[in-house]
Amino acid sequence: MWNERESPLRIEKKFEFDQYSKISKFIGEIEKLCKERDIYPNISFGKNFVSLSIFLDNKEISEKEKDFSMNIDKFYLED
């Protein structure tokens, strides 16, 4: 589940991995999606996690941002 935060308005999610090698593949899929959808989240990662923050342009999440986050969830679940 993506968490909505305020000031600045954004949605965030942390994805956990059991192997560091899976992180690179996951970030590669996110990179492709960013270029396709023209959405560029803030990404941070460590030994076993990737955290994403998508800053919202409007006062609520748009369909474009919902679709983007759902596609990221799909990449994560497929791994």
N, C-alpha and C positions, 0 to 999 in steps of 0.2 A: 504494500500500500504506500502510495506517495503521500507525504505529509505537506500540508500547506502551511507556509510561514508568512509573517508580515514584516514589514519594515526592513528591507524592501520585500515586496510581494513576490513569492517564489514557491515552487514545489521542490521537495527534496526526497531522495531515497538512497539508502545504503544497500549495496549488493555484496554478499559474502561468498567467498570461494575457498575450496579446500586445496587448490593448487595455484601457485603464482602464475603458471603458464596459461591458465584459463583467463586470467585478467587481460593479457595482451590481445587474445582473440576477441574478447568482449568489447574492449575499447576500440578495436578495429571495426567491429560491426557498428558501434555508435558513431564512429567517424564517417562511415558511408552514409548513415541515416542523416547525420547533420548536414552533409553536402546536398542530399536529396531534398530535405525539408527546410533548409535555411534556418535551422534552430541550432544554437551553439551553447550548450549548458556548461557550467563550471564543473570540472572533473577533478577529483582528487582520489588517490589510491595509495594503498599500502601493501603489505605482504599478503593479506588475505581479503581485501575489500576494495570496492570502488564506490565512491559517493558522488552523486550528481545533484546539482541545483539548477533548475530552469527558472530564470527570472521572467516574470509575466509582464506583458506589455499593457494589459488591461487590468481591471479590478477583479477579474475572474479568469479562470483557465479557459482558453479558447479550444475549439475543436481541433485545430492544428496541433496545439500543445498536448491535448488529451491523446490524440492519435500517436504522436511522437513518443510519449511516455508508455503507451500500451505496446508499441513496437519494441521498445527497450526491454520491457518486461518479458516479451516473447523471446528475445535473444537470450535472456538470462535463463528462462525455463527450458529452452532447447538444449542447453549445455549439459 
